[in-house]
Amino acid sequence: MSYSTADSLRPVTLDDVRGAQKMLSGVARVTAMEGSRHLSQLVGAPVHLKCENLQRTGSFKLRGAYVRIAGLLPEERAAGVVAASAGNHAQGVALASALLGVRSTVFMPQGAPLPKVSATRDYGAEVRLHGQVVDETLAAAQEYAAETGAVFIHPFDHPDIIAGQGTVGLEILEQCPEARTIVVGIGGGGLAAGIAVSVKALRPDLKIVGVQAEGAAAYPPSLAAGRPVSVENPATMADGIKVGRPGDVPFGIVGELVDEVRTVSEDELSAALLLCLERAKLVVEPAGASPVAALLSRPGSFEGPVVAVLSGGNVDPVLMQRVLRHGMAAQGRYLAVRLRLTDRPGALATLLGVLSVVDANVLDVSHVRTDPRLGLTEAEVELHLETKGPAHCVEVGQALREAGYTVMA
């Protein structure tokens, strides 16, 4: 298969996806399909995880990027390629270009996580940091393309990209032919569109559910309007699906073939990421965990067997730490308590002894003696505790009250 740059609006067919699958043989991994007993019990039907977080470069993006660049005309390859991305697409374009012997330049925001910048450079791309947000970076990349003649490789709005991502759908049907529902995160729509093209052509009865973050959900209003519309200032921790406007090409496919688009909250994304790490032993970025978040949000509303596509695992360690803390807090795994005690030697040790008996792990202690609200012999203590869940939080509070402490709001 080969499209010229001018052929960007050509429809995507099952034959295109099958051609992409042949092209990607030996390039992209056929990623694992892992069962999840915990999610299966929750949903009431078998749940399988399609692990694109274990793909080369850490996400599905290599598939579309390779197919797009491999399909360029010789003179287009000679001019090089340029892309804009905060992470996953950047790495996919960089590796695909290196494998195909094409010069690549990737624009990334100045605040892009250092591990992603380093990985993109290591794959062979020239990285240029520009702008504070992806829209500014995108504009810079398009300006560079106009000035130099380099081919701009869009992250989702091109038939080649969609055909490449659609190979995920073919693998799902091969690995789990009994599947009844596929749940996939949606940003610009390239992955969902590609999966829909390949799956619906072979299994029109199979339901496809797209998932967006509440703070960056451009598809529901776009589908209602019948055309792509923009969401102002999209905001979500899931930067992989933080897209303010659907792509023109994937929008038409999603509108025709995707059965439903749902949204999930930041708390649900945090809980999903934590579940993937704790229960499935898989490192998944927030965007990649969005299908799991949808399962957690409305577990009884999916017909099984269900396949949840974990689209990527490129999460910055600093963000991972914050998200895990947020997820644990949402699950009642953290407890903050404030109380007063007599300011005498050993009083704090006695308090900590009470907490030790109920197996509450102390993460942080703030000890105040000089507040004018306190009596002459009083001290105020604020404790941040790690607990085992909501029931354990109740047990901790009860133990403190039984020991004679007044727990303040």
Secondary structure, 3 states (H helix, E strand, C coil): CCCCHHHCCCCCCHHHHHHHHHHHCCCCCCCCEEECHHHHHHHCCCEEEEEHHHCHHHECHHHHHHHHHHCCCHHHHHHCEEEECCCHHHHHHHHHHHHHCCCEEEEECCCCCHHHHHHHHHCCCEEEECCCCHHHHHHHHHHHHHHHCCEECCCCCCHHHHHHHHHHHHHHHHHCCCCCEEEEECCCCHHHHHHHHHHHHHCCCCEEEEEEEHHHCCHHHHHHHCCCCCCCCCCCCCHHHCCCCCCHHHHHHHHHHCCEEEEECHHHHHHHHHHHHHCCCCCCCCCCCHHHHHHHHCHHHCCCCEEEEECECCCCHHHHHHHHHHHHHHCCCEEEEEEEEECCCCHHHHHHHHHHHCCCEEEEEEEECCCCCCCCCEEEEEEEEECCCHHHHHHHHHHHHHCCCCEEC
